[in-house]
Amino acid sequence: MRILASLANDKQMISAYETKRDIYATVASLVYKNNYEDNLEFNPITGEKQPEGKNRRSSAKTVALGLNYGMSVNTLAERLGESIEEAQKVVDGYYGGLTGVKKYTEESQKMLKKLGYVTDAFGRRRHIPDGALEEYEIKPIKSQELFNPFLNTKDRTDNKTLKLIESYKDKLSKTKWKRDKDLIISQAEKDGLKVKNNSLFISRALRQCLNARIQGSAGSMTKLAMIMIHNDKELNDLGFKLLITVHDEVLGEAPIENSERVGERLCEVMVQAAKVKCDSVPWKCDPYICADGWYEDELCAEILKDYDKSKDIEDIYNKYSYLNKDSLKLLCCDNDYKITRDSLKNGPRYYE
């Protein structure tokens, strides 16, 4: 969403980032035409819970991410539990409030139709050939193109058939309802013409093109960040080694005594990479230092999820028999206790 705000130069979204407002609550206020505060889980003044506000924010998140990443109105209606007509109203409210996003979406679709590809913020191309297709391809059922072995070419379709093809294309372009289109296609087949409807392929391509520009730009930023991290003198001097990337995150290792400064410098480099092409919104990066093993949080979350399902500590003991029972019990029954990788392996007494 931050990348989209920058690329689309949308004033509403950029303002939300500058004032540190929740972006999805902001989107909800535009879609549902109410106050920003009404779309938060908790009232910012009284602190009271707002279940309806939470639901509106959740719906707005589904709308924003769904439309940006290629979701159709039909699928959106299903996700929201609304009719297609109601979902269309939500979509209209979204684009009506975020005019910059609407303009950028339309520009992306025009680029795809004209060129057969779209570009990200760095100029990298994503080819989506279906976007440049004609809505209807009409050809004679029996080929009239005879191969000429002397010229290594095919004879052209006769002018009478070409005029007939053009007349059917014109009729289809001026017809709105599917029932009427089907009748025209049926008549064309009686006249010896085969009609291929590319509407679904084109619609899918047009939905994909915005996603390609957003995700492509994010991917380019991550690649640039990796290069900048690799070449950064301070990070090299601090002993930082880049290991892998996970979406827009980078994982690496460094000596424990340098971890604090490594985290700070890593964030500085990541933000620099983002600002190279998208500098119209404020960027930030949060470091996460794992002294006891990077998989610790994921493992604890998995154990707690299993315990919430069964509420039976014996099941947990059996499933995670390779871990220490005392620590498993403390993790499941006393969440205030800090569990670490070493504790799960060796038990709480390990720290004594």
N, C-alpha and C positions, 0 to 999 in steps of 0.2 A: 504494500500500500504506500509506503514511503517513496519507493521508486516511481510508482504511478503518479503520485502527487508532483514529483519533480519533473517527470517527462511530460505530463499533461499540463503542468503549470497551473493547476487548479487552485484558485484563491481560497476556497473553503477548506480544502484539505491541508494546504500549506499553513493556513492560519491555525488549524488544529494542532499541528506539530509545533509551531512557534509558541503557542500558549500552553503547550503540554496537556492538551485535552485528550481524552480517550477518543481515538479515531472512529471506532464503531458506534459509540454513543453519538458522535457528531453526525455520522451518516444516518443514524436512526432519526435524529431530529429533522433532517432534511427529507427523509422518506415519509415519516409520519407527521411532519409539519407541527412539531411541538417544541418545548424547551429542551435544551441539552440536558439539564439536570434530571428530567423525567425519564431518561433512558439509561440511568446508572443503577447498579444493583443496590447501592446505598445512597440515601439522600445526603448530599455533601454538607448540608446545614444541620439537620437533626440527627443524622446517622441512622435513621430508620431504614429497615429493609424495604425494597421496592420490587416485588416479584414481577410486576408488569414491566417495569423498567428493564429488569434483567432479560426478560423475554424479548422485548423490543430490540435490545442491543444484540442479543443472540441472532435474531432474525436479520438484522441489518448486516451482521458479519457474514451470514450465509449468502445474502444478496450481493454484498461487495466482492467477496472472494469468488463466489459462484460466477458472476458476470465477468469478472476479470480473467477467470481461468476457463471460460468456454462453456458454462452451463446454459442450457436452453431454458426458455420460459416454462416449458412443460415440466422439465426436471425440477426447476425452482418451485413450481406450484406444489409438486409432490413433497419436496423437502419442507416447505412452509406449512403444508397441510391446508392449502387454499385452492380455490378454483383457478383455472388458467386466466380467467378475466381479472381476478383479484391480484394474481401474481404479476400480470401485465401492468396493473396500476402501480404496484410497488416498483417495478422496473422503471416506469415513466417518472415516478417520484425521485428515484435514484439519479437518473440522468438529468432530470429537471433541476435538481439541487446542485449537482456536480457538472456544470456546463463544460468545464475544462476537460473532464474525463470523457464526456460525450463527444466533444470535438476531436479529441485524440483517438477515440475509437473509430469515428468516421474516417479520419485521415488514414488510419491503419488499414481499414477495409478498402479504401480507394487505392492505396499503394499496392495491396495484394491483387486487386482486380486488374490493375494496369501492368504490373511487373511479374506477378506470379510468385513474389517473395516479399518479406518485410525485413527491416533492419532494426537492430537494437541500438542503444545509445552510442555504441562504439562503431557502428557500421557493419557489424557481422550480420550475415544474411541467414534467414530461415526460409527455405523454399517450401511453399504449400501450393502445388500446381492446381489443385482443384478450385482454388479461388478465382482463377482466370478462365474457368470453363464458361461456355454459353449455357444459359438455363435449359435450353432445349436443343439437342442435336437431331437434325432430321436428314435422313438419307433414303435413297431408293431401296426397297426391300430386295429387289433383284438388281445386282450391280450393273450399271450402265457404263462403267469405266473399263474399257477394253485395253489390255496391255499391248503396246506397240513394240515388238522386239527390235526394230531397226533404230528407234529413237530412245529405247529404254525408258519410256514414259507411258502414262495412262491417258487415254482420250478423256476429255472433259464430259461431264454430264450435260445433256442437251439443254438448251435455253428454256424450253417449255417446262421441263422438270424443275429447273432452278427457280423459275418464277412461281411454280406451285409450292416449292419448299419455303420460299420467302413469304408467300401469302399465309401459310400455316404458322410460321414464326410470328408474323404480325398479329394474327388472331390470338395466339396463345399469350402474347405479351400484353394484350388489351383485356384479357379475361381474368377475373378475380377469383371466382369460386372453383373449387376442385371438380365439382360435378360437371360444370361447363367445360373445363379443360379436358376431362376424360372423354367427353363427347367429341371434342375436336380431334383428340388423338385417335379415337376410334374411326372417325371419318377419314383421317389421313392414312390410316392403315388400309382402308378400302380403296384409296387412291394409289396404293402401292408404295407408301412411304412408311419408314420405321422411325418412331419418335423415341428418343432417349431423354428422360427427365433427370437432369443433374442437380435439381434443387437441394436435395439432402446433402450432396457432396459439397456444394457451394456454401450452404448454411454452416456446415461443420467447419469448413476452412475459414469462414469469416469469424466464427467464434474463437478459433484457435489463434488467429493472427495477433490479437491483443495480448493474449497469454504469452505468445512467442516473444513479443517485444519486451514485456515486463521480466519474464523469467530469463530471457536471453541477456538483458542488461544486468540482472543480478548475477548471472553466471560469469559474465565478462568482468564484473567488479571483483568477484571472488578470485578469478584467475589473476587479475592485476594485483590484488592484495597478496596472493601467494608469491608473486615475483618480487614485490616490494619488501615483503617479510624476508625472503631469501637474501636479498641484497642489502638489508638494513644493517649498518655497521654496529649500532648499539646492541641489537638483538644477537648478532653474531658474537660480539664481545662478552655478552651475558651468558653465552652457551645455549641459546634457544635453538631447538631443532624442530622443524615442521614435520608432523607425522602424516595426518590425513585431513581432508575436509569433509564436513557433513552439512550439505546444503550451503547455508551462508555462514557456517561456523568453521573455525580452524582448530585443530587439536595438535598440541606439540608438547615438548618436554624441555625442562631446564633444571639446573641445580636448585635445590630447595631454597638456598640462601638468596637466590636472585629472583625468586618467584614474584614478589610484589612488584618490583620494577619491570620485570618482563611483562606482567599483566598490563601495567600502565602503558608501556611502549607499544605493545601489540595492539591495544585499542587505538592509539594515536595513528598507527600505520593503517589500520583497517578503515578508519574514518577518512584518512587522506585518499585512500583508493576510491572510496565512495564519492568524494567530492570532485574527482577528476572530471566527470561528465555531468553529475547531478548535484549541483551546489545550491539549488534554490530552497532546500529544506534543511533544517538542522539534523545532523546525524550523531548517533552515539553508539558505543559498543561496550558491552559489559564483560569483564574478565571473570573466569571461574577457575579457581585454583584447587586442585584435588591432590592433596598430599598423600592420601591413603589408597589411591587407585581410582581411575576415572569411571569405573563401572559400579562404584559403591552405591550411588543414588539409584541407579537403574535396578540393581539387585534388591535393594531394600523396598523399592516401589513394587516390584514383582511379588515379593513375599507378602507385603501388606495387602495387596490386591487379592491374593489367594486366601489370606486369612479372613478378609471381609466377606468372601463368598461362603466359606465353611464355618467360621467361628469355632473351629476345632483345632486347638494347638497340636494335638497328636497327628493330625493330617499334615501339618506343617513340618513336624519333626520327621515324618516318614518321607515327605517329598524332598526335603532339604537335609537329608541324613548326613551329608558331607560337611554340614555346618554345626556350630556349637549350640546345644540346646538352650543353655542359659541365656545366650545373647538373642536367640530366636524368640524366647519367651518375653524378654524385656522389650524387644522391638515391637512385638504384636500387642502386648498388654500395657506397655508404658512408653508411649511415643515421645515423651520428653527426654528419654535416655538417648544419648548420642551413640548410635551404632556405627562402627567402622568396619572396614574389611578385616583388619586384624582381630577385632573383637568377635566377628562372626566365625573366624577360623579358630581362635584360641580361647575365647570366653572373656568376660569382664575382668577376671582376676589377672589377665595378661598385663593390665595397666598398673596393677599393684606392684 
